[in-house]
Amino acid sequence: MSAEYNDDSIRSLDWKEHIQLRPGMYIGKLGDGSSPDDGIYVLLKEVMDNSIDEYIMGHGKVIEVTINEKLVTVRDYGRGMPLGKVKACVSQINTGAKYDSKVFKKSVGLNGIGCKAVNALSTFFKTQSIREGKTKIVEYHRGELMKDEEIQACDLKQGTIISFIPDEEIFGNIHYIYEYVEEMLWNYVFLNNGLTIVFNEQRMQAKNGLVDLLEHNLNGNGPLRYPIIHIKEDDFECAFSHSSRSYSEEYYSFVNGQHTTQGGTHQSAFREAIVRTIREFYKKDFDTSDIRTSLFAAISIKVQEPVFESQTKTKLGSQHMEPGGQTVRNYISDIIKRNLDNYLHIQSKTAEELYRKILQSEKERKDMAGIKKLARESVKKASLHNKKLRDCRIHLNSHHEKRLETTLFITEGDSASGSITKSRDVQTQAVFSLKGKPLNSYGLSKKIVYQNEEFNLLQAALNID
C-alpha cells in the first residue's frame, strides 16, 4: 500500500536544516579527517577562502590558523564584516558582498554558502568582526544562535576571527592531520606572493610563486630536464618543466586560488597551448604525447564569476574570462605563445634540452610499440600455461553479479601463495606468485619494464596493457 500524499507530506526546511540534511550538496563529502579531501578540511577551506579574498582585494597580509585538537580558528587582518551584517553573513543563505563583481572581481566564494555551511555543520561556531575600533561577536550551535553581543569598543586590530568545532554526529570522530592542513595552506601561500600564513606559530611564505610550488612538490619527479620556465602575466601564471624520471603528466591547477584537482577548461587550454607553441617554434609536427610525456606543471588563472562543476569547486567549467569576454582558451593560448616562444629564442640551452627530450620520447614511443607487440605475443603463448597464476572463475569483464568482488593476491614466491591458494574463494579470488622479489622499476625506462617477462605475465593476469 502506497504512503498517503497530502498537505502533511510537504515539509519546509530552514537554511541550517537543509544543509544538515544534505551536507554533500554544500561541501562535497563528509569524512573525519583521514583523507585530505574529507569534509572537515573543506570547512577550513571555506573559511580560508573568505580571508584569501580579502588579501586578494588588498586587505591584510597575514592570516593566522590555529588548530587545538578539534577547535579551529582562522584570524585575518582584512576589513572585517560590516558590524550590522555579521549575523546575516554567517546565517543567511545567499547573503554576501561577492554577488557584486565590482567588489570581488575574481573571488572563489561567489555563492554565499561557505561560512553558512560551516556554521550549520559545527557544534560550536563563533564569529568576531573588528572594524574601526568596534567589534561584534555572535556564537552558534549547529546553526542556532546562542549569543548575540552588542557592538562594543575594541582595541584589537581590524579583521575577522572565526572559530568552529565540526559536528561529530555528521563527520564522525574527527582528527586533523596537520600534513594535510599544511599542504592546503602552502598552496595558498604559493599562489599569493606577499601573503604570510601562520599555522600553529609556523610561518609560511613564498617568494617565487608557482616555481616554489613545483620545487616543493618535486618528490620523485626530479631532477628536472631543464630549469623551470615561469610565465606570469595579468590574470595568468604558469610554471613547468619536464621530469627526468616520471612518464606521466602532472598538474597543479588553480582558479582564483582554488585548487582544481580535476582540472577544467584552463588546464585543457594550457595543454593545447604548450603543444601548439612547441610545434610552431621547432617547425615540426611532433606527436602530442611526445611533447606532454613527463610534463610537470602548475597553472593559476583568475576568472571573473567562475563557474565550477560543483560546490567543492574542483573543476572549472567557465568558457570565458568574464561574462561576454575573451575565451579562457584564447586567453591562455595567446599568453603561452607570446611568452614561451620568446623564452625559447632567448634560452637556447633550454630549447636544445627540450628538443632532445621530445626526440627521446618519440624514440621510446616507437620502440615501445614494437616491444608491446612482442610482449603481447609472448603472453598469448604463455598465458595458457601460466603456472604463476591460480585464476578465479569470475572476472571483472563478465556479467556475473559478483564481478566487482574479484581480487588478485600477489605473493612473493610459491611458498607464500600456498596457504592463500588453499583457503581462497575460487569464484572471486585469484593468486599470482612472483619469483621472489620483483624488479625494482623505479627510475627505469618503460622499455626495460615491458621487457620483463614476469611483469608481462602479471599484466596479462590483470588484463592491462
PELIN-V133026 format. One record per residue. N is the residue number from 1. PHI is phi in radians with two decimals (999 if undefined). Layout:
# PELIN-V133026
n = (N N)
phi = (PHI PHI)
This chain:
# PELIN-V133026
n = (1 2 3 4 5 6 7 8 9 10 11 12 13 14 15 16 17 18 19 20 21 22 23 24 25 26 27 28 29 30 31 32 33 34 35 36 37 38 39 40 41 42 43 44 45 46 47 48 49 50 51 52 53 54 55 56 57 58 59 60 61 62 63 64 65 66 67 68 69 70 71 72 73 74 75 76 77 78 79 80 81 82 83 84 85 86 87 88 89 90 91 92 93 94 95 96 97 98 99 100 101 102 103 104 105 106 107 108 109 110 111 112 113 114 115 116 117 118 119 120 121 122 123 124 125 126 127 128 129 130 131 132 133 134 135 136 137 138 139 140 141 142 143 144 145 146 147 148 149 150 151 152 153 154 155 156 157 158 159 160 161 162 163 164 165 166 167 168 169 170 171 172 173 174 175 176 177 178 179 180 181 182 183 184 185 186 187 188 189 190 191 192 193 194 195 196 197 198 199 200 201 202 203 204 205 206 207 208 209 210 211 212 213 214 215 216 217 218 219 220 221 222 223 224 225 226 227 228 229 230 231 232 233 234 235 236 237 238 239 240 241 242 243 244 245 246 247 248 249 250 251 252 253 254 255 256 257 258 259 260 261 262 263 264 265 266 267 268 269 270 271 272 273 274 275 276 277 278 279 280 281 282 283 284 285 286 287 288 289 290 291 292 293 294 295 296 297 298 299 300 301 302 303 304 305 306 307 308 309 310 311 312 313 314 315 316 317 318 319 320 321 322 323 324 325 326 327 328 329 330 331 332 333 334 335 336 337 338 339 340 341 342 343 344 345 346 347 348 349 350 351 352 353 354 355 356 357 358 359 360 361 362 363 364 365 366 367 368 369 370 371 372 373 374 375 376 377 378 379 380 381 382 383 384 385 386 387 388 389 390 391 392 393 394 395 396 397 398 399 400 401 402 403 404 405 406 407 408 409 410 411 412 413 414 415 416 417 418 419 420 421 422 423 424 425 426 427 428 429 430 431 432 433 434 435 436 437 438 439 440 441 442 443 444 445 446 447 448 449 450 451 452 453 454 455 456 457 458 459 460 461 462 463 464 465)
phi = (999 -1.31 -1.18 -1.22 -2.03 -2.53 -1.02 -1.26 -1.37 -1.54 -2.17 -1.89 -1.90 -1.45 -1.00 -1.27 -1.13 -1.19 -1.11 -1.20 -1.33 -2.25 -1.06 -1.08 -1.17 -1.85 -2.14 1.57 -2.66 -1.68 1.99 -1.60 1.97 -1.23 -1.99 -1.14 -1.80 -1.14 -1.03 -1.17 -1.37 -1.14 -1.06 -1.07 -1.10 -1.07 -1.24 -1.07 -1.00 -1.14 -1.19 -1.13 -1.04 -1.10 -1.10 -1.04 -1.43 1.62 -2.24 1.56 -1.76 -2.23 -2.20 -1.85 -2.14 -2.23 -2.12 -2.07 1.03 -1.84 -1.59 -1.96 -2.27 -2.11 -2.16 -2.01 -2.12 -1.44 -1.44 1.34 -1.26 -0.94 -1.04 -1.38 -2.12 -1.07 -1.03 -1.10 -1.13 -1.94 -2.46 -2.07 -0.99 1.11 -2.07 2.93 -1.51 -1.43 -1.27 -1.59 -1.12 -1.24 -1.51 -2.07 -1.13 -2.32 -1.76 -1.52 -1.52 -1.84 -1.84 1.18 -1.85 -0.69 -1.15 -1.15 -1.12 -1.06 -1.03 -1.17 -1.78 -2.19 -1.37 -2.44 -2.50 -2.25 -2.16 -2.22 -1.92 -2.11 -2.48 0.87 1.40 -2.25 -2.45 -2.35 -2.16 -2.31 -2.27 -2.35 -2.27 0.89 1.52 -1.56 -1.16 -1.90 -2.55 -2.38 -1.37 -1.22 -1.11 -2.49 -1.17 -2.68 -1.81 -1.31 -1.16 -1.02 2.63 -2.29 -2.16 -2.15 -2.16 -2.72 -2.18 -1.02 -1.32 -1.28 -1.23 -1.74 -1.72 1.55 -1.34 -1.27 -2.68 -1.49 -1.69 -1.06 -1.05 -1.20 -1.13 -1.09 -1.06 -1.08 -1.22 -1.07 -1.06 -1.05 -1.18 -1.05 -1.50 -2.32 -0.98 1.70 -1.42 -2.06 -1.97 -1.91 -1.90 0.83 1.32 -1.61 -1.51 -2.12 -2.53 -2.44 -1.85 -2.07 0.97 -1.20 -1.09 -1.11 -1.09 -1.12 -1.12 -1.17 -1.82 -1.02 0.78 -1.44 -1.46 -1.53 -1.28 -1.43 -1.23 -2.72 -0.96 -1.03 -1.54 -2.08 -2.14 -2.47 -2.72 0.88 -1.76 -2.38 -2.51 -2.57 -2.50 -2.79 -2.75 -2.01 -1.34 -1.62 -2.12 -1.38 -1.87 -1.66 -1.45 -2.38 -2.21 -2.08 -2.04 -2.46 -2.26 0.89 1.53 -1.54 -1.27 -1.61 -1.13 -1.76 1.33 2.36 -1.11 -1.21 -1.23 -1.08 -1.12 -1.11 -1.06 -1.17 -1.15 -1.07 -1.09 -1.09 -1.16 -1.17 -1.05 -1.20 -1.14 -1.53 0.97 -2.40 -1.55 -1.07 -1.14 -0.95 -1.15 -1.18 -1.42 -1.47 -0.96 1.32 -1.19 -2.19 -2.48 -2.24 -2.33 -2.42 -2.41 -1.98 -2.14 -1.37 0.90 -1.12 -1.91 -1.81 -1.50 -2.86 -1.09 -1.32 1.00 -1.72 -2.54 -1.39 -1.94 -1.05 -1.70 -2.19 -1.18 -2.70 -0.92 1.36 -1.68 -1.12 -1.26 -1.03 -1.06 -1.22 -1.07 -1.21 -1.04 -1.10 -1.17 -1.10 -1.03 -1.16 -1.38 -1.21 -1.06 -1.08 -1.08 -1.18 -1.21 -1.44 -1.67 -1.15 -1.13 -1.13 -1.08 -1.16 -1.18 -1.11 -1.11 -1.09 -1.09 -1.13 -1.11 -1.12 -1.11 -1.12 -1.11 -1.12 -1.11 -1.22 -1.09 -1.12 -1.03 -1.22 -1.14 -1.10 -1.11 -1.12 -1.11 -1.12 -1.14 -1.14 -1.16 -1.02 -1.22 -1.55 -1.11 -1.21 -2.20 -1.34 -1.22 -1.41 -1.91 -1.78 -1.33 -1.79 -1.52 -1.84 -2.05 -1.06 -1.50 -1.51 -1.83 -1.21 -1.14 -1.75 -1.08 -1.38 -1.64 -1.16 -2.42 -2.02 -1.56 -1.86 -2.03 -1.70 1.66 -1.19 -1.10 -1.19 -1.50 -1.00 -1.18 -1.18 -1.06 -1.27 -1.79 -1.27 -1.55 -1.16 -1.26 -2.17 -2.09 -1.91 -2.31 -2.12 -1.76 -1.37 -1.47 1.29 -1.31 -1.33 -1.06 -1.39 -1.54 -1.09 1.44 -1.53 -1.32 -1.06 -1.02 -1.13 -1.12 -1.26 -1.46 -1.39 -1.06 -1.12 -1.13 -1.09 -1.16 -1.18 -1.07 -1.13 -1.11 -1.52 1.03 -2.17 -1.82)
